Amino acid sequence: MMQMRDWISGAVGAVIFLLGLMPMLGYLTFLNDLPATLMIWIVAGAGLYLAVDSIIEITNSNIVGWWSFGVAIAVLIIGLFPLLHSFGIGPSWFEFNWLNRTAYNIIFIIEGFFLMIATFAMEL
């Protein structure tokens, strides 16, 4: 039976997916003007949320959980390293200056997609 956390995961995934997809399609282009630090916080927070969801998937003996966990760790690193650098922790390459807005849009799409998968995969 689907629980509330499953539906919340799907809704959060859909919002993050649309945050990445809409600016790439030319709609809601004002999202491209959001500060990079806000994007980094969203990436890190959603990566942590995806990691928690993927652990639930893994405990339910679901193979999709391992893929979700791998994506969550990669996205969490992409989000946490610039945050740590903004607090003065870590070397200069923690900034990830080479990631532009399009890269963050693609990360949002991937993250949202895996969160929407988690909606149903947590109950398998």
C-alpha positions as a Markdown table, in Angstrom:
| # | Residue | x | y | z |
|---|---|---|---|---|
| 1 | Met | 0.0 | 0.0 | 0.0 |
| 2 | Met | 1.3 | 3.4 | -0.9 |
| 3 | Gln | 2.2 | 5.6 | 2.0 |
| 4 | Met | 2.3 | 9.4 | 2.3 |
| 5 | Arg | 6.1 | 9.4 | 2.0 |
| 6 | Asp | 5.8 | 7.8 | -1.4 |
| 7 | Trp | 3.5 | 10.4 | -2.7 |
| 8 | Ile | 5.6 | 13.2 | -1.2 |
| 9 | Ser | 8.7 | 11.7 | -2.9 |
| 10 | Gly | 6.8 | 11.7 | -6.2 |
| 11 | Ala | 5.7 | 15.3 | -5.8 |
| 12 | Val | 9.1 | 16.5 | -4.9 |
| 13 | Gly | 10.6 | 14.6 | -7.8 |
| 14 | Ala | 8.1 | 16.1 | -10.2 |
| 15 | Val | 8.8 | 19.6 | -9.0 |
| 16 | Ile | 12.6 | 19.1 | -9.3 |
| 17 | Phe | 12.2 | 17.5 | -12.7 |
| 18 | Leu | 10.2 | 20.5 | -13.9 |
| 19 | Leu | 12.7 | 22.9 | -12.4 |
| 20 | Gly | 15.3 | 21.4 | -14.7 |
| 21 | Leu | 13.1 | 20.7 | -17.7 |
| 22 | Met | 11.2 | 24.0 | -18.1 |
| 23 | Pro | 14.1 | 26.3 | -18.6 |
| 24 | Met | 15.7 | 23.9 | -21.1 |
| 25 | Leu | 12.4 | 24.0 | -23.1 |
| 26 | Gly | 12.3 | 27.7 | -23.1 |
| 27 | Tyr | 9.5 | 28.0 | -20.6 |
| 28 | Leu | 9.8 | 29.7 | -17.2 |
| 29 | Thr | 13.2 | 31.2 | -18.2 |
| 30 | Phe | 13.2 | 33.3 | -15.1 |
| 31 | Leu | 14.5 | 30.1 | -13.3 |
| 32 | Asn | 17.8 | 30.6 | -15.1 |
| 33 | Asp | 18.2 | 33.9 | -13.2 |
| 34 | Leu | 18.1 | 32.2 | -9.8 |
| 35 | Pro | 21.4 | 32.4 | -7.9 |
| 36 | Ala | 23.8 | 29.5 | -8.2 |
| 37 | Thr | 24.0 | 29.1 | -4.4 |
| 38 | Leu | 20.3 | 28.4 | -4.4 |
| 39 | Met | 20.7 | 25.8 | -7.1 |
| 40 | Ile | 23.5 | 24.2 | -5.1 |
| 41 | Trp | 21.4 | 24.0 | -2.0 |
| 42 | Ile | 18.5 | 22.4 | -3.9 |
| 43 | Val | 20.9 | 19.8 | -5.5 |
| 44 | Ala | 22.4 | 18.9 | -2.1 |
| 45 | Gly | 19.0 | 18.7 | -0.3 |
| 46 | Ala | 17.4 | 16.7 | -3.0 |
| 47 | Gly | 20.4 | 14.4 | -3.2 |
| 48 | Leu | 20.1 | 13.7 | 0.5 |
| 49 | Tyr | 16.4 | 13.1 | 0.1 |
| 50 | Leu | 17.1 | 10.7 | -2.8 |
| 51 | Ala | 19.7 | 8.9 | -0.6 |
| 52 | Val | 17.1 | 8.3 | 2.1 |
| 53 | Asp | 14.6 | 7.1 | -0.4 |
| 54 | Ser | 17.1 | 4.8 | -2.0 |
| 55 | Ile | 18.0 | 3.2 | 1.3 |
| 56 | Ile | 14.3 | 2.4 | 1.8 |
| 57 | Glu | 14.3 | 0.9 | -1.7 |
| 58 | Ile | 17.4 | -1.2 | -0.8 |
| 59 | Thr | 15.9 | -2.5 | 2.4 |
| 60 | Asn | 12.9 | -3.7 | 0.4 |
| 61 | Ser | 15.3 | -5.8 | -1.7 |
| 62 | Asn | 14.8 | -3.7 | -4.8 |
| 63 | Ile | 17.6 | -3.5 | -7.3 |
| 64 | Val | 16.5 | 0.0 | -8.4 |
| 65 | Gly | 17.6 | 1.2 | -5.0 |
| 66 | Trp | 21.3 | 0.6 | -5.8 |
| 67 | Trp | 21.0 | 2.7 | -8.9 |
| 68 | Ser | 19.2 | 5.4 | -7.0 |
| 69 | Phe | 21.8 | 5.3 | -4.2 |
| 70 | Gly | 24.6 | 5.7 | -6.8 |
| 71 | Val | 22.9 | 8.7 | -8.3 |
| 72 | Ala | 22.2 | 10.1 | -4.9 |
| 73 | Ile | 25.8 | 9.9 | -3.8 |
| 74 | Ala | 27.0 | 11.5 | -7.1 |
| 75 | Val | 24.5 | 14.3 | -6.8 |
| 76 | Leu | 25.2 | 14.8 | -3.1 |
| 77 | Ile | 28.9 | 15.2 | -3.9 |
| 78 | Ile | 28.1 | 17.7 | -6.6 |
| 79 | Gly | 25.9 | 19.7 | -4.2 |
| 80 | Leu | 28.0 | 19.4 | -1.0 |
| 81 | Phe | 31.5 | 20.3 | -2.3 |
| 82 | Pro | 30.5 | 23.8 | -3.4 |
| 83 | Leu | 28.6 | 24.3 | -0.2 |
| 84 | Leu | 31.6 | 23.2 | 1.8 |
| 85 | His | 33.8 | 25.6 | -0.2 |
| 86 | Ser | 31.4 | 28.5 | 0.5 |
| 87 | Phe | 32.1 | 27.9 | 4.2 |
| 88 | Gly | 35.8 | 27.9 | 3.6 |
| 89 | Ile | 36.2 | 24.1 | 3.9 |
| 90 | Gly | 38.2 | 22.3 | 1.2 |
| 91 | Pro | 40.4 | 23.2 | -1.7 |
| 92 | Ser | 39.5 | 25.6 | -4.5 |
| 93 | Trp | 38.4 | 22.9 | -6.9 |
| 94 | Phe | 35.4 | 22.2 | -4.6 |
| 95 | Glu | 33.7 | 25.2 | -6.2 |
| 96 | Phe | 32.9 | 23.3 | -9.4 |
| 97 | Asn | 33.1 | 26.4 | -11.5 |
| 98 | Trp | 32.9 | 24.3 | -14.6 |
| 99 | Leu | 29.3 | 23.4 | -13.9 |
| 100 | Asn | 27.0 | 25.9 | -15.7 |
| 101 | Arg | 23.2 | 26.4 | -15.4 |
| 102 | Thr | 22.6 | 23.8 | -18.1 |
| 103 | Ala | 24.5 | 21.2 | -16.1 |
| 104 | Tyr | 22.4 | 22.0 | -13.1 |
| 105 | Asn | 19.2 | 21.6 | -15.2 |
| 106 | Ile | 20.3 | 18.2 | -16.3 |
| 107 | Ile | 21.1 | 17.2 | -12.7 |
| 108 | Phe | 17.6 | 18.4 | -11.7 |
| 109 | Ile | 16.1 | 16.3 | -14.4 |
| 110 | Ile | 18.0 | 13.1 | -13.4 |
| 111 | Glu | 17.4 | 13.7 | -9.7 |
| 112 | Gly | 13.6 | 14.3 | -10.2 |
| 113 | Phe | 13.4 | 11.3 | -12.5 |
| 114 | Phe | 14.9 | 9.0 | -9.8 |
| 115 | Leu | 12.7 | 10.5 | -7.1 |
| 116 | Met | 9.6 | 9.8 | -9.2 |
| 117 | Ile | 10.8 | 6.2 | -9.7 |
| 118 | Ala | 11.2 | 6.0 | -5.9 |
| 119 | Thr | 7.5 | 6.7 | -5.5 |
| 120 | Phe | 6.7 | 3.3 | -6.7 |
| 121 | Ala | 10.0 | 1.5 | -6.1 |
| 122 | Met | 9.8 | 1.9 | -2.3 |
| 123 | Glu | 6.8 | -0.3 | -2.3 |
| 124 | Leu | 7.9 | -3.1 | -4.5 |
